[in-house]
Amino acid sequence: MIEQLGRAGGTVLDAAQLDKIHAIAKREQIVTPYSSMIVLVNDEQRRMLAEAEAAADRFDRKVESGNETLEKPFNPLASASTSVPEASPLTPVLTAGAAFLLLRRRSRPL
């Protein structure tokens, strides 16, 4: 049904058509090219969404590509305080030796 309504014969869909498509998507709880999935966690966000849905420019929003560049991205590997020292190369050898001795001691008849 949404695909059918979205075919405007090469013309741009008007707000009434987009409202109809959006209402169907909300009612059926689906995401379409005409809607988005938004997760709201508090009452302020719900209020802001209600205001945006009522605004005259509700279907004339800026499209974000998701490829925006951060000016100062957080890099947890750059912090010196979070570094972890490497284990000694002898650690696996000593662990294997201790396990061998423990198993050998248990397998001896008393």
C-alpha positions as CSV (number, residue, x, y, z in Angstrom):
1,M,0.0,0.0,0.0
2,I,2.8,2.4,0.9
3,E,4.6,1.6,-2.4
4,Q,1.4,2.3,-4.3
5,L,0.9,5.7,-2.5
6,G,4.5,6.6,-3.0
7,R,4.2,6.3,-6.8
8,A,3.3,9.8,-7.7
9,G,3.9,9.4,-11.5
10,G,7.1,11.4,-11.5
11,T,5.6,14.3,-9.4
12,V,6.7,15.3,-5.9
13,L,4.4,14.0,-3.2
14,D,2.6,16.8,-1.3
15,A,2.3,17.0,2.5
16,A,-1.2,15.4,2.5
17,Q,0.1,12.3,0.7
18,L,3.1,12.1,2.9
19,D,0.9,12.5,6.0
20,K,-1.1,9.5,4.8
21,I,2.0,7.4,4.2
22,H,3.4,8.4,7.5
23,A,0.2,7.5,9.4
24,I,0.2,4.0,7.8
25,A,3.8,3.5,8.7
26,K,3.1,4.5,12.3
27,R,0.0,2.4,12.6
28,E,1.7,-0.7,11.2
29,Q,5.0,0.1,13.1
30,I,7.1,-0.2,10.0
31,V,10.0,1.9,8.6
32,T,9.7,3.1,5.0
33,P,11.6,5.5,2.8
34,Y,9.1,8.1,4.0
35,S,9.6,7.5,7.7
36,S,12.5,6.9,10.2
37,M,13.1,4.8,13.2
38,I,13.5,7.0,16.2
39,V,14.2,5.8,19.7
40,L,12.9,8.2,22.4
41,V,14.2,7.8,25.9
42,N,12.5,10.7,27.9
43,D,9.5,13.0,27.9
44,E,11.5,16.0,26.5
45,Q,12.4,14.0,23.4
46,R,8.7,12.9,23.0
47,R,7.6,16.5,23.3
48,M,10.2,17.6,20.7
49,L,9.0,14.9,18.3
50,A,5.4,15.9,18.7
51,E,6.4,19.5,17.9
52,A,8.4,18.5,14.8
53,E,5.5,16.3,13.6
54,A,3.1,19.3,13.8
55,A,5.5,21.8,12.1
56,A,4.8,22.9,8.6
57,D,8.2,21.8,7.4
58,R,7.9,18.3,8.8
59,F,8.7,16.6,5.4
60,D,11.3,19.2,4.4
61,R,14.2,18.1,6.7
62,K,17.9,18.1,6.1
63,V,19.0,14.7,5.0
64,E,22.1,13.4,6.9
65,S,24.4,11.0,5.2
66,G,25.8,9.5,8.4
67,N,29.3,10.2,7.2
68,E,29.9,13.4,9.0
69,T,33.4,14.0,10.2
70,L,34.0,14.6,13.9
71,E,36.4,17.4,14.7
72,K,37.7,15.7,17.9
73,P,36.7,12.1,17.9
74,F,37.2,10.1,21.1
75,N,40.0,7.6,20.8
76,P,40.4,5.3,23.8
77,L,43.6,3.9,22.5
78,A,45.3,7.3,22.5
79,S,45.1,7.7,26.3
80,A,48.2,6.7,28.1
81,S,46.3,5.9,31.3
82,T,44.4,3.0,29.7
83,S,47.4,1.1,28.4
84,V,47.8,-2.5,29.4
85,P,51.3,-4.0,29.7
86,E,52.1,-7.0,27.6
87,A,52.6,-10.3,29.3
88,S,56.0,-11.8,29.4
89,P,56.9,-14.3,26.7
90,L,57.6,-16.8,29.5
91,T,54.1,-16.6,30.9
92,P,52.5,-19.3,28.6
93,V,55.6,-21.5,29.1
94,L,55.4,-21.2,32.9
95,T,51.6,-21.8,32.9
96,A,51.9,-24.9,30.7
97,G,54.8,-26.2,32.9
98,A,52.7,-25.7,36.1
99,A,49.7,-27.4,34.6
100,F,51.9,-30.3,33.5
101,L,53.4,-30.7,37.0
102,L,50.0,-30.5,38.6
103,L,48.5,-33.2,36.2
104,R,51.6,-35.4,36.7
105,R,51.3,-35.2,40.5
106,R,47.7,-36.2,40.4
107,S,48.2,-39.1,38.0
108,R,50.8,-40.8,40.3
109,P,49.6,-43.8,42.2
110,L,49.9,-43.4,46.0
